[in-house]
Amino acid sequence: MKKALLSFFIILIAFSIYAQNPIKRVYDENTNPNEQIDKALETALSENKFVVCQVGGNWCPWCLIFADFITNDSTISKVIEENFVYIHVNYNSRQSGDAEKVQQTSTMLKRLGNPGRFGYPVFVVLDEKGKVIHIQDSSFLEEGKGYNKEKVLRFFRSWTPQAVKN
C-alpha cells in the first residue's frame, strides 16, 4: 500500500511539473506529410539547402525534447537555419483509425526509405532534389535524458550541402 501511495504521489508531481513547463507540440497532425515534404523541397531548391525531416509525433516525448533542444541552442539552430529546411513530419500510426492518414504515412515512409526501423524521432536528410542521402538514428545523439550538443552538431555539420558536395 505504501508503494502504491508513493507511486501515486510521484506521478502526481511529474504531471504537475509537466503542466507548468510543457514542451511545445511541433507536429501538425492534419498536414499531408508528402505535401509538406514537396513544399520543403521547393524551398530547399530555391535556397540551395537540403531538407531535414524529423519524423515522429506529438505522442513521442523524445521527439519534442529534440525539437526543444535544437530551438533553444543558438549554435545548433544557426547551423540548421543556414543549411537546411527543417520540417517535423508527423508519423500517423495504423492505430489512428484514419485510413487516409495511414495511407499518407505509408507513402511518406516508403518515400523516405522506411526510417521508422530506427525508432522515433528519426532524421532523414534529403538533397535539394528529394533524394534520401542519410537516415540518422536519434539514439546515437542522446545523452542521459536529453541530447549531446557535440553529437548533434556533428550530425548536422556532416550533412550540410557544402560538406556533401565537396
Helices and strands as residue ranges (DSSP letters): H 2-20, H 33-47, E 50-56, H 61-72, H 74-83, E 84-90, G 94-96, H 99-111, G 115-118, E 122-126, E 132-137, G 138-141, E 142-143, E 146-147, H 149-158, H 161-165
